């Protein structure tokens, strides 16, 4: 029986991943409905504010009468409260499955066991904790956001084979290859926000949007303590949203918000972003910003490209012991590091 549960929970993980980049603050959720050892319906949460996975799975069942006595598998506890959509528990109870099998209890204080209790009170058996750790990893952004009250933080940089992140003048183009840069645009589409320091904006003049991949643009966050001029910079001269965190003034104009704060620690920046509904953040540099974050130890994951070229001198990349395992991206190597001792 455990193997059967594992098989169908793994299917919910597969379905849930299809929502990456589209559900934003919500968790990624997949749902599978099984009757007589056959899948009769399945679905996933496709878009923030739209129907949840359980509702889409129920809708996919041709003969709704078959749901009675079925087993419903879902990677996260069904919601039991009214939000942008009605509670999923009501729809499940209406169709009278014999059991609901879940990977994780929802840590959101509006749910957090209430969905499970509601199902049990209505005679539905609930089995929880199937592949729990895998489920937490799938929704690492959501669990970090709920439990730590901050966004999930991904650091990203490219370094030369001799460990430099930029030349002496700050120019970092191009350490990584075209395929690696395409990966970066994919990552941008998957996270709520993208963050850089002011020096990166002044030297590289990046757009910080999604171009080489299909997906939504993240909120652009620029840490600009003294509010240095952004005149003629791409991040200020387009229609996309930008948040400029500084120590000088608060104002807003044409989608650009200037947010004043005396405290510019990264912990404070994350607190500001959390209150604005940002559940995940991709930090793309530069060296000063990355090193400050690493020193504060408030990050979750680092993605490091090592290119095949050498600078011999320049600005050193953050000092990290790279793992043995890496992914080949053409001639680049991509290392992924997880911070298990994070704050």
SEMARVO-985107 format. One record per residue (C-alpha): z, x, y; residue number from 1. Coordinates in Angstrom, 1 decimal. Example, Ala and Ser with C-alpha at 12.3 -4.5 7.8 and 13.67 -1.06 7.14 Angstrom:
2
FISE,7.8,12.3,-4.5,1
FISE,7.1,13.7,-1.1,2
//
This chain:
343
FISE,0.0,0.0,0.0,1
FISE,0.9,2.8,2.4,2
FISE,-2.6,4.4,1.9,3
FISE,-4.2,1.0,2.7,4
FISE,-2.1,0.7,5.9,5
FISE,-3.0,4.3,6.9,6
FISE,-6.7,3.6,6.4,7
FISE,-6.8,0.6,8.7,8
FISE,-4.5,2.1,11.3,9
FISE,-6.9,5.1,11.4,10
FISE,-9.7,2.6,12.0,11
FISE,-7.7,1.2,15.0,12
FISE,-7.5,4.8,16.4,13
FISE,-11.2,5.2,16.1,14
FISE,-11.9,1.9,17.9,15
FISE,-9.2,2.6,20.6,16
FISE,-10.9,5.9,21.6,17
FISE,-13.9,4.0,22.7,18
FISE,-11.9,2.8,25.7,19
FISE,-11.2,6.4,27.0,20
FISE,-11.9,6.6,30.7,21
FISE,-12.3,2.8,31.1,22
FISE,-8.8,1.4,30.6,23
FISE,-7.1,3.6,33.3,24
FISE,-3.4,2.9,33.5,25
FISE,-3.5,0.9,30.3,26
FISE,-3.2,2.4,26.8,27
FISE,-6.2,2.7,24.5,28
FISE,-5.9,0.1,21.8,29
FISE,-7.9,-0.9,18.7,30
FISE,-7.4,-3.8,16.4,31
FISE,-8.6,-4.6,12.9,32
FISE,-8.2,-7.9,11.0,33
FISE,-8.2,-7.7,7.2,34
FISE,-8.3,-10.4,4.6,35
FISE,-8.6,-9.8,0.8,36
FISE,-9.1,-6.1,1.4,37
FISE,-12.1,-6.7,3.7,38
FISE,-12.4,-6.3,7.5,39
FISE,-13.2,-9.7,8.9,40
FISE,-12.9,-8.8,12.6,41
FISE,-12.2,-5.9,14.9,42
FISE,-12.2,-5.0,18.6,43
FISE,-10.8,-2.7,21.2,44
FISE,-9.6,-2.8,24.8,45
FISE,-12.9,-2.1,26.7,46
FISE,-12.0,-2.3,30.4,47
FISE,-8.9,-2.3,32.5,48
FISE,-8.0,-5.9,33.5,49
FISE,-10.2,-7.4,30.7,50
FISE,-9.3,-8.8,27.3,51
FISE,-7.0,-6.7,25.1,52
FISE,-8.0,-5.4,21.6,53
FISE,-6.3,-8.2,19.7,54
FISE,-8.2,-10.9,21.6,55
FISE,-11.5,-9.1,21.1,56
FISE,-10.8,-8.7,17.4,57
FISE,-9.9,-12.4,17.0,58
FISE,-13.1,-13.4,18.9,59
FISE,-15.2,-11.3,16.5,60
FISE,-14.1,-13.3,13.5,61
FISE,-16.8,-15.8,12.6,62
FISE,-14.6,-18.3,10.8,63
FISE,-11.3,-18.4,12.7,64
FISE,-9.6,-20.2,9.7,65
FISE,-9.8,-16.9,7.8,66
FISE,-7.3,-15.3,10.1,67
FISE,-4.5,-17.4,8.6,68
FISE,-2.7,-15.3,6.0,69
FISE,-4.6,-12.1,7.1,70
FISE,-3.2,-8.7,8.0,71
FISE,-3.7,-7.6,11.6,72
FISE,-3.6,-3.9,12.3,73
FISE,-3.2,-2.6,15.9,74
FISE,-2.2,0.9,17.0,75
FISE,0.2,-0.4,19.8,76
FISE,2.6,-3.3,19.8,77
FISE,0.9,-6.5,21.1,78
FISE,2.0,-7.5,24.6,79
FISE,4.3,-10.4,25.1,80
FISE,4.1,-10.8,28.9,81
FISE,1.6,-12.2,31.5,82
FISE,-0.2,-9.6,33.4,83
FISE,-3.9,-9.5,34.2,84
FISE,-4.3,-11.3,30.9,85
FISE,-2.1,-13.7,28.9,86
FISE,0.2,-12.4,26.1,87
FISE,-1.6,-11.3,23.0,88
FISE,1.3,-12.4,20.9,89
FISE,0.6,-16.1,21.7,90
FISE,-3.0,-15.8,20.4,91
FISE,-1.8,-14.0,17.2,92
FISE,0.9,-16.5,16.5,93
FISE,-1.6,-19.4,17.0,94
FISE,-3.8,-18.1,14.1,95
FISE,-0.8,-17.5,11.7,96
FISE,-1.6,-14.1,10.1,97
FISE,0.9,-13.1,7.4,98
FISE,1.7,-9.7,8.9,99
FISE,1.0,-7.4,11.8,100
FISE,1.0,-3.6,11.2,101
FISE,1.4,-1.3,14.1,102
FISE,1.6,2.5,14.8,103
FISE,3.7,2.5,18.0,104
FISE,6.2,0.3,19.8,105
FISE,5.0,-0.2,23.4,106
FISE,7.4,1.9,25.7,107
FISE,6.5,-0.3,28.7,108
FISE,9.8,-2.0,29.8,109
FISE,7.9,-5.4,30.0,110
FISE,7.2,-5.1,26.2,111
FISE,9.3,-2.5,24.4,112
FISE,10.0,-4.5,21.2,113
FISE,9.6,-8.0,22.7,114
FISE,6.2,-8.4,21.2,115
FISE,7.5,-7.5,17.7,116
FISE,10.5,-9.8,18.1,117
FISE,8.2,-12.7,19.2,118
FISE,6.0,-12.3,16.1,119
FISE,9.0,-12.1,13.7,120
FISE,10.6,-15.1,15.3,121
FISE,7.5,-17.0,14.4,122
FISE,7.5,-16.0,10.7,123
FISE,5.1,-13.1,10.9,124
FISE,6.1,-9.9,9.1,125
FISE,5.9,-6.8,11.3,126
FISE,5.6,-3.3,9.9,127
FISE,5.9,-0.5,12.5,128
FISE,5.6,3.2,12.6,129
FISE,2.5,3.8,10.5,130
FISE,1.0,7.1,11.7,131
FISE,3.4,7.0,14.7,132
FISE,2.9,10.6,15.9,133
FISE,-0.9,10.3,15.7,134
FISE,-0.6,7.1,17.8,135
FISE,1.5,8.8,20.4,136
FISE,-1.0,11.7,20.6,137
FISE,-3.9,9.2,21.0,138
FISE,-2.1,7.6,24.0,139
FISE,-0.5,10.8,25.4,140
FISE,-1.5,9.7,28.9,141
FISE,0.2,6.3,28.5,142
FISE,3.3,7.6,26.8,143
FISE,3.8,10.4,29.4,144
FISE,3.3,7.9,32.2,145
FISE,5.8,5.4,30.8,146
FISE,8.5,7.9,29.5,147
FISE,8.3,10.6,32.2,148
FISE,7.3,8.5,35.1,149
FISE,4.5,10.8,36.1,150
FISE,0.8,11.4,35.3,151
FISE,-0.3,13.4,32.2,152
FISE,-1.4,16.7,33.7,153
FISE,-4.4,18.7,32.4,154
FISE,-5.1,22.1,33.9,155
FISE,-8.6,23.4,33.7,156
FISE,-10.2,26.7,34.7,157
FISE,-12.9,29.2,33.8,158
FISE,-12.3,32.9,33.5,159
FISE,-14.4,35.9,32.9,160
FISE,-14.1,37.9,29.7,161
FISE,-12.0,40.4,31.7,162
FISE,-9.6,37.7,33.0,163
FISE,-10.8,36.9,36.5,164
FISE,-11.0,33.3,37.9,165
FISE,-13.0,34.3,41.0,166
FISE,-14.4,37.3,42.9,167
FISE,-12.5,39.0,45.7,168
FISE,-14.0,36.5,48.2,169
FISE,-12.8,33.6,46.2,170
FISE,-16.3,32.7,44.9,171
FISE,-16.1,31.5,41.2,172
FISE,-19.8,30.6,40.6,173
FISE,-20.8,30.7,37.8,174
FISE,-18.3,31.9,35.2,175
FISE,-19.1,29.1,32.7,176
FISE,-22.4,28.0,31.5,177
FISE,-24.2,24.7,32.1,178
FISE,-23.0,23.0,28.9,179
FISE,-19.4,23.9,29.7,180
FISE,-19.9,22.3,33.2,181
FISE,-21.2,19.2,31.5,182
FISE,-17.9,19.0,29.5,183
FISE,-16.0,19.2,32.8,184
FISE,-17.9,16.2,34.2,185
FISE,-17.1,14.3,31.0,186
FISE,-13.4,15.1,31.5,187
FISE,-13.5,13.9,35.1,188
FISE,-14.8,10.6,33.9,189
FISE,-11.8,10.3,31.5,190
FISE,-9.0,10.9,34.0,191
FISE,-7.6,8.8,36.9,192
FISE,-7.4,11.7,39.3,193
FISE,-8.8,15.2,40.0,194
FISE,-6.7,17.7,42.0,195
FISE,-7.5,21.0,43.9,196
FISE,-6.0,23.1,46.6,197
FISE,-7.4,23.4,50.0,198
FISE,-8.8,26.9,49.4,199
FISE,-11.0,25.6,46.6,200
FISE,-12.5,23.0,49.0,201
FISE,-13.1,25.5,51.8,202
FISE,-14.7,28.2,49.6,203
FISE,-16.5,26.2,46.9,204
FISE,-17.2,23.0,48.9,205
FISE,-17.1,20.9,45.7,206
FISE,-18.0,17.2,45.4,207
FISE,-15.4,16.6,42.7,208
FISE,-17.2,13.6,41.3,209
FISE,-19.0,12.7,38.0,210
FISE,-22.6,13.7,38.0,211
FISE,-23.6,15.2,34.7,212
FISE,-22.0,12.4,32.6,213
FISE,-21.9,8.6,32.8,214
FISE,-18.6,7.3,33.9,215
FISE,-16.3,6.4,36.8,216
FISE,-15.3,8.9,39.5,217
FISE,-11.7,9.9,39.6,218
FISE,-9.6,9.7,42.7,219
FISE,-9.9,13.1,44.5,220
FISE,-6.6,14.7,45.5,221
FISE,-6.6,17.6,47.9,222
FISE,-3.4,19.6,48.6,223
FISE,-3.8,20.6,52.2,224
FISE,-0.4,21.6,53.6,225
FISE,-1.4,22.4,57.2,226
FISE,-4.3,20.0,57.3,227
FISE,-7.0,22.6,57.7,228
FISE,-10.3,21.1,58.9,229
FISE,-12.5,19.5,56.3,230
FISE,-15.4,19.0,58.7,231
FISE,-18.7,19.1,56.9,232
FISE,-17.0,19.3,53.5,233
FISE,-18.5,17.1,50.7,234
FISE,-15.2,15.6,49.7,235
FISE,-14.8,14.0,53.2,236
FISE,-18.4,13.1,54.0,237
FISE,-19.2,10.6,51.3,238
FISE,-18.2,7.1,50.3,239
FISE,-15.8,8.1,47.4,240
FISE,-12.0,7.9,47.6,241
FISE,-10.0,10.9,48.5,242
FISE,-6.3,11.5,49.0,243
FISE,-5.3,14.4,51.2,244
FISE,-1.6,15.3,50.7,245
FISE,-0.3,17.3,53.7,246
FISE,2.7,18.0,55.9,247
FISE,1.2,16.9,59.2,248
FISE,0.1,13.2,59.4,249
FISE,-0.4,10.0,57.6,250
FISE,-3.5,7.9,58.3,251
FISE,-6.6,6.4,56.6,252
FISE,-10.2,6.0,57.4,253
FISE,-13.4,5.2,55.4,254
FISE,-11.7,5.6,52.0,255
FISE,-9.9,8.8,53.0,256
FISE,-6.1,8.6,53.0,257
FISE,-4.0,11.3,54.6,258
FISE,-0.5,11.3,53.1,259
FISE,2.3,13.1,54.8,260
FISE,5.2,14.6,52.9,261
FISE,7.7,17.3,53.8,262
FISE,8.1,18.3,50.2,263
FISE,4.9,19.7,48.7,264
FISE,6.2,20.7,45.3,265
FISE,4.0,19.6,42.5,266
FISE,6.8,17.4,41.2,267
FISE,6.6,15.5,44.5,268
FISE,2.8,15.3,44.3,269
FISE,3.1,13.8,40.9,270
FISE,5.7,11.3,42.1,271
FISE,3.3,10.2,44.9,272
FISE,0.5,9.8,42.4,273
FISE,2.6,8.0,39.9,274
FISE,3.6,5.4,42.5,275
FISE,-0.1,5.0,43.3,276
FISE,-0.9,4.1,39.7,277
FISE,-2.4,7.4,38.6,278
FISE,-1.6,8.0,34.9,279
FISE,-3.6,11.2,34.3,280
FISE,-4.6,14.1,36.4,281
FISE,-7.2,16.9,35.9,282
FISE,-6.3,20.0,38.0,283
FISE,-9.3,22.2,38.6,284
FISE,-7.8,25.0,40.8,285
FISE,-7.7,27.2,42.5,286
FISE,-5.6,30.1,41.3,287
FISE,-2.7,29.5,43.7,288
FISE,-2.5,25.8,42.8,289
FISE,-2.7,26.5,39.1,290
FISE,0.0,29.2,39.2,291
FISE,2.3,27.0,41.3,292
FISE,2.1,24.2,38.7,293
FISE,2.6,26.6,35.8,294
FISE,5.6,28.1,37.6,295
FISE,7.1,24.6,38.0,296
FISE,6.3,23.9,34.4,297
FISE,5.1,20.4,35.0,298
FISE,1.9,20.3,33.0,299
FISE,0.9,19.0,29.5,300
FISE,-2.4,20.6,28.5,301
FISE,-4.6,23.5,29.6,302
FISE,-8.3,23.8,28.9,303
FISE,-9.6,27.3,29.5,304
FISE,-13.2,28.4,29.4,305
FISE,-13.8,32.1,28.8,306
FISE,-17.3,33.1,29.9,307
FISE,-19.3,36.1,28.6,308
FISE,-19.6,37.9,32.0,309
FISE,-17.4,40.4,33.7,310
FISE,-16.3,40.7,37.4,311
FISE,-14.3,44.1,37.0,312
FISE,-12.3,43.0,40.0,313
FISE,-11.3,39.8,41.8,314
FISE,-8.7,37.1,41.6,315
FISE,-6.8,37.1,38.3,316
FISE,-6.7,34.0,36.2,317
FISE,-3.3,32.5,35.2,318
FISE,-1.7,34.7,32.6,319
FISE,-1.8,32.9,29.3,320
FISE,-1.7,34.0,25.7,321
FISE,-4.8,32.3,24.4,322
FISE,-4.6,30.7,20.9,323
FISE,-6.6,32.1,18.0,324
FISE,-8.6,29.0,17.6,325
FISE,-11.3,28.0,20.1,326
FISE,-14.5,25.9,20.4,327
FISE,-17.8,27.6,21.0,328
FISE,-19.7,26.1,24.0,329
FISE,-23.0,28.0,23.9,330
FISE,-21.8,31.5,24.8,331
FISE,-18.5,30.3,26.3,332
FISE,-15.2,29.9,24.4,333
FISE,-13.0,26.8,25.1,334
FISE,-9.3,27.2,24.4,335
FISE,-6.9,24.3,24.5,336
FISE,-3.2,24.9,25.0,337
FISE,-0.4,22.3,24.8,338
FISE,2.9,22.8,26.7,339
FISE,5.6,21.7,24.3,340
FISE,8.4,22.8,26.7,341
FISE,7.2,20.8,29.7,342
FISE,9.3,19.0,32.2,343
//
